Amino acid sequence: MRRIVIVASSVTTAVVLTVVSLMASSAEARGDRMNAIVVFRRPVAVARIRSAIGAFGLRASWKVIPGISGTFSSGQIRALRRRSDVVRVERERSFHAAMSTARRWYGVDQAVSNFGVTGDRSGAVKTYARSDVVACIVDTGIDASHVDLNQGQVIGWKDFVNGRVAAYDDNGHGSHVAGILAGQGDATWSLRGVAYGTALVGVKALDASGSGSTTAIINGVNY
């Protein structure tokens, strides 16, 4: 089994942030535009923001947090940071899903525990519907044809990367996460998911390399 984690090593993060800082300084000097996340204290209409700081490219807005993603000039970034109704302004970043083995983290190859839950509420463990426990996997996608995730277990899907309408996983991390949570155990019963009767909704926010932007990930959570 493998641990589910989205991380960036401290060394890599330090290097990336240093490079981003240098690039940002250069960008501000040239008056270039940059992608950023703006979080407000309460929901604010986009039209009101534009009337205050000028036109900008809106990339996304959310209900899960009172915030927006947009492309702003350095002057607009400074203006936003001065506003009393703005909690924070952060430059867009990239994150990566790590596929580290369990032994590396825990010193064991696998661990199986029966928690006495299935996720089934319909009375038919291998029949999946909205009446069951439904879990949303925000990751690289879900391979709905996998032997441990088929039989109609993926009841919902949204692709924020490529816009495809049918569930898929071009990396494998999302399917792995889905398997830990809700794998049916058809391939190996002893390695079934913790709640194998759970219905799944797949949200693809990470690309084929396992990477995704802040905006894409928040889009997934918002969905």
C-alpha positions in Angstrom: 0.0 0.0 0.0 1.1 3.6 -0.5 0.5 6.7 1.5 -1.8 9.3 0.0 -0.1 12.7 0.1 0.3 15.8 -1.9 3.6 17.3 -1.0 6.6 19.2 -2.1 9.9 18.6 -0.4 11.3 21.4 1.7 14.4 21.7 -0.4 12.4 21.8 -3.6 9.9 24.2 -2.2 12.7 26.6 -1.0 14.3 26.5 -4.5 10.9 27.1 -6.2 9.9 29.9 -3.9 13.3 31.6 -4.4 13.0 31.4 -8.2 9.4 32.6 -8.0 10.4 35.5 -5.8 13.1 36.5 -8.3 10.8 36.1 -11.2 8.1 38.1 -9.5 10.5 41.0 -8.7 11.5 41.1 -12.3 7.9 40.9 -13.4 6.8 43.8 -11.2 9.7 45.9 -12.5 8.5 45.2 -16.1 4.8 45.8 -15.1 3.9 42.3 -16.3 0.8 40.5 -15.2 0.7 37.5 -12.9 -1.8 34.8 -11.8 -2.8 35.1 -8.1 -5.4 33.9 -5.6 -7.3 36.6 -3.7 -9.2 35.6 -0.5 -11.7 38.1 0.9 -13.3 38.3 4.4 -16.7 37.8 2.8 -18.0 37.3 -0.7 -17.5 40.3 -3.0 -18.9 40.8 -6.5 -16.3 40.6 -9.2 -17.8 43.8 -10.8 -17.1 45.6 -7.5 -13.5 44.5 -7.5 -13.0 45.6 -11.1 -14.5 49.0 -10.4 -11.9 49.4 -7.6 -8.7 48.2 -9.3 -9.5 48.1 -13.0 -10.0 45.3 -15.5 -8.4 41.9 -14.9 -8.7 38.4 -16.2 -10.9 36.3 -14.0 -9.8 32.6 -14.0 -12.2 31.3 -11.3 -14.4 32.2 -8.4 -15.6 30.0 -5.6 -18.3 29.3 -3.0 -16.2 27.1 -0.8 -14.1 30.1 0.1 -14.8 33.8 -0.6 -12.1 34.2 -3.1 -11.2 34.4 -6.8 -8.3 33.5 -9.1 -7.3 36.0 -11.7 -4.5 37.6 -13.7 -3.5 40.9 -12.3 -0.9 43.6 -12.9 1.7 44.3 -10.1 -0.1 47.5 -9.4 -3.4 45.7 -8.9 -1.7 43.2 -6.6 -0.5 46.0 -4.4 -3.9 47.6 -4.5 -5.6 44.4 -3.4 -3.1 43.9 -0.6 -4.0 47.3 0.8 -7.7 46.6 1.0 -9.2 46.0 4.4 -11.6 43.3 3.1 -8.8 41.2 1.7 -7.4 38.4 3.9 -4.5 37.5 1.6 -3.2 37.6 -1.9 -1.0 34.7 -3.0 0.7 33.9 -6.3 -0.4 30.9 -8.1 1.6 27.8 -7.2 1.9 24.2 -8.5 1.5 21.1 -6.4 2.5 17.5 -7.1 1.0 14.1 -5.9 3.7 11.9 -4.5 3.6 8.1 -4.9 5.8 7.1 -2.0 5.7 3.5 -0.7 4.3 2.6 2.7 7.7 1.1 3.8 9.4 4.4 3.3 6.9 6.1 5.6 5.8 3.4 8.1 8.4 0.6 7.8 5.8 -1.9 6.6 4.6 -3.1 3.2 0.9 -3.2 4.0 -1.5 -3.1 6.9 -5.1 -4.4 6.8 -7.6 -3.5 9.5 -11.4 -4.2 9.5 -13.1 -1.1 10.7 -16.5 -2.6 10.4 -17.8 -0.1 7.8 -18.7 -0.6 4.2 -20.2 2.7 3.0 -23.2 0.8 1.8 -26.7 2.2 2.7 -28.8 0.6 0.0 -28.6 -2.9 1.3 -26.6 -4.1 -1.8 -22.8 -3.7 -1.3 -22.0 -3.9 -5.0 -24.7 -1.6 -6.1 -23.8 2.1 -6.0 -26.1 5.1 -5.7 -26.4 8.5 -4.2 -28.2 6.9 -1.2 -24.9 5.2 -0.3 -22.0 7.0 1.4 -20.5 9.1 -1.4 -16.8 10.1 -1.4 -15.3 12.7 -3.7 -11.7 12.0 -4.9 -10.0 15.3 -6.0 -6.9 14.0 -7.6 -5.6 12.8 -11.0 -8.9 11.1 -11.8 -10.4 7.6 -11.4 -10.0 4.6 -13.7 -13.7 3.5 -13.6 -12.8 0.3 -15.6 -10.4 -1.0 -12.9 -11.4 -4.4 -11.6 -11.7 -3.0 -8.1 -13.5 0.2 -9.0 -15.9 -0.8 -11.8 -19.5 -2.1 -11.5 -20.8 1.5 -11.7 -19.0 2.6 -8.5 -18.0 6.0 -10.0 -21.4 7.8 -10.1 -20.1 11.3 -10.7 -17.2 13.0 -12.6 -15.7 16.4 -13.4 -12.5 17.1 -15.3 -10.9 20.4 -14.6 -7.8 19.6 -16.6 -8.9 18.3 -20.0 -12.6 18.7 -19.9 -13.4 15.0 -20.8 -16.8 13.7 -19.9 -16.0 10.1 -19.1 -14.0 9.1 -16.0 -10.3 8.3 -16.5 -6.9 8.5 -14.8 -3.8 9.2 -16.9 -1.5 9.1 -13.9 -2.8 6.4 -11.4 -2.6 8.3 -8.2 -6.3 9.1 -8.0 -7.3 5.5 -8.7 -4.8 4.4 -6.0 -6.5 6.8 -3.5 -9.9 5.6 -4.6 -8.8 2.0 -4.1 -7.6 2.6 -0.5 -10.9 4.2 0.3 -13.4 2.1 -1.6 -11.7 -0.7 -3.6 -14.1 -3.6 -4.0 -11.5 -6.3 -3.4 -12.3 -8.2 -6.5 -8.6 -8.5 -7.4 -7.5 -9.4 -3.9 -10.1 -9.5 -1.1 -7.6 -8.9 1.6 -6.6 -5.6 0.0 -10.1 -4.2 -0.4 -10.8 -0.6 0.5 -11.7 0.6 4.0 -15.3 1.2 3.0 -15.8 -0.9 -0.2 -19.5 -0.1 -0.6 -18.9 3.6 -1.0 -19.9 5.3 -4.2 -17.4 7.6 -5.8 -17.3 11.0 -7.5 -14.1 11.6 -9.4 -12.8 15.2 -9.8 -9.6 15.6 -11.9 -7.6 18.5 -10.7 -4.1 17.1 -11.3 -2.7 16.4 -14.8 -1.0 13.3 -16.2 2.2 14.1 -14.4 0.4 14.4 -11.1 0.7 18.2 -11.0 -1.9 20.9 -10.5 -2.2 24.6 -9.8 -3.7 26.1 -6.7 -6.7 27.2 -8.9 -7.3 23.7 -10.3 -7.2 22.2 -6.8 -9.6 24.7 -5.3 -11.9 24.3 -8.3 -12.0 20.6 -7.5 -12.8 21.1 -3.8 -15.4 23.8 -4.7 -17.1 21.3 -7.1 
